[in-house]
Amino acid sequence: MSDFRVRFWGVRGAYAAPHSIEFGGMTPCVEVIAGEHRLIFDAGLGIIPLGRTILPNELDVTIFLSHLHRDHIEGFAFFAPLRYHNTTVRVYGPRVLGREPLQPFLEAQFQPPTFPLFLNTMPARREVYHLRHGNIYRWRPGSGVPDVFEAPAQQAFDPEDVVVRTIYSTAHPQGVFLFRVEWRHHSVVYATDFESYAGGARALIRFAEGADILIHDANYTEEEYMNPYFSRQGWGHSTPRMAIETAQAAGAKRVVLFHHDPQHDDEFLLEMERQAQDIWDGAVMAREGMVLDVCP
């Protein structure tokens, strides 16, 4: 494996799908390794097995939350590093409905009587920060804490720096943040829960320009999205064709189709993948446990 890679720990949307063997049933969690840095995107159920791979001697753990819908945060309190005495878990996420602070919201999700513990009784140090449109996070080699640049940031970065760029989109109910990770002149873009357009969404096309990997929501088939009796238009999710058109317009090398509908079984998703690859052979369906080199 290269020093810059992506691992998919959870690829489902809405709720778990334990019937799936080929694609997996965990809700969203994606890990990006860039040199010495580990970045985690979303805290669905996939973050639980990911947490078991992190040892107590890892002092700094970073999680970015794209938004606060249940399927993207439901694994957070089961994340093993929260129980490590010497670890700092840094969470970067949106304000609640754009106004309210994130930390009390997370604490309210995981407390008695619906959860057996209070988050503040777990021994790890937790630091919670709010994302803002256009913010840039930069880790220098050897640093566990990023420098933060607010938009508009015209900062030049060293290729050895790990850089995370953010943009906010209203293409999902209550909004969603999209992320671009850059290192050594390569990049991966995480764009889950995003409803694109025919021909691609202009803002995301610009954001994903030249990416090695674009991870793009592709929750619905064309038939589901356009169903005259039960349309999914406006639900904040895309089709494989939308994802592919965005990737091609951005000049991305590959697109990973993500956030699978829990009602789509393995056979259904394999057929979706086949049809997507008929459109562009640079498309692949995300699978739980799949690892991709960003720069093979």
BELWO-V399255 format. One record per backbone hydrogen bond with DSSP energy under -1.0 kcal/mol. CO is the residue of the C=O (numbers start at 1). NH is the residue of the N-H. E is the energy in kcal/mol with one decimal. If there is no record, write none. Layout:
co/nh/e
CO/NH/E
CO/NH/E
This chain:
co/nh/e
3/35/-3.0
4/294/-2.7
5/33/-2.6
6/292/-2.6
7/31/-2.9
8/289/-4.1
10/29/-1.8
11/260/-2.5
12/28/-1.0
13/15/-2.4
17/20/-1.8
23/288/-2.0
25/17/-1.6
26/12/-2.7
27/46/-1.6
28/44/-2.9
29/9/-2.3
29/10/-1.7
30/41/-3.2
31/7/-2.8
32/39/-2.8
33/5/-2.2
34/37/-2.0
37/34/-2.6
39/32/-3.1
40/64/-3.3
41/30/-2.1
43/75/-2.5
44/47/-2.2
45/48/-1.7
46/50/-1.4
47/51/-2.3
48/52/-1.1
50/53/-1.8
51/54/-1.2
55/58/-2.1
59/88/-3.2
61/90/-3.3
62/40/-1.9
63/92/-2.9
64/42/-3.2
66/177/-2.4
69/72/-2.5
70/73/-1.6
70/74/-1.7
72/43/-2.9
73/76/-1.9
75/78/-1.3
76/79/-1.9
79/82/-2.0
80/83/-2.6
81/84/-1.7
82/124/-2.2
87/125/-2.2
88/61/-2.6
89/127/-2.3
90/63/-2.9
91/129/-3.1
92/65/-3.0
93/131/-2.3
95/98/-1.3
96/99/-2.2
96/100/-2.1
100/96/-2.7
102/106/-2.4
103/107/-2.3
104/108/-2.0
105/109/-1.3
106/110/-1.0
111/114/-1.1
111/115/-1.1
118/121/-2.0
119/122/-1.8
125/89/-3.0
127/91/-3.1
129/93/-2.4
132/135/-2.4
135/166/-1.4
136/149/-2.9
137/164/-2.9
138/147/-2.9
139/162/-2.4
140/143/-2.3
147/138/-2.6
149/136/-2.7
158/161/-2.0
159/184/-2.6
162/139/-3.0
163/182/-3.0
164/137/-2.7
165/180/-2.2
167/178/-2.9
169/176/-2.3
171/195/-1.8
172/175/-2.8
176/169/-2.9
178/167/-1.8
179/190/-2.9
180/165/-2.8
181/188/-1.9
182/163/-2.4
183/186/-1.6
186/183/-2.2
187/212/-1.7
187/213/-1.2
188/181/-3.0
189/215/-3.4
190/179/-2.0
191/217/-2.1
197/200/-2.5
201/205/-2.6
202/206/-2.4
203/207/-2.1
204/208/-2.6
206/209/-1.1
208/211/-2.3
211/253/-2.2
213/189/-2.6
214/256/-2.8
215/191/-2.9
216/258/-2.2
221/225/-2.6
222/226/-2.2
232/235/-1.9
238/220/-2.3
239/243/-2.2
240/244/-2.7
241/245/-2.8
242/246/-2.1
243/247/-2.4
244/248/-2.9
245/249/-2.2
246/250/-2.0
247/252/-2.5
250/210/-2.8
254/214/-2.1
255/284/-1.8
256/216/-2.5
257/286/-3.0
258/218/-2.6
260/13/-2.6
261/264/-2.0
265/269/-2.5
266/270/-2.5
267/271/-1.7
268/272/-2.2
269/273/-2.6
270/274/-2.2
271/275/-2.4
272/276/-2.3
273/277/-2.5
274/278/-1.2
276/280/-2.3
280/283/-1.4
282/255/-2.5
284/257/-2.9
287/290/-2.2
290/8/-2.3
292/6/-2.6
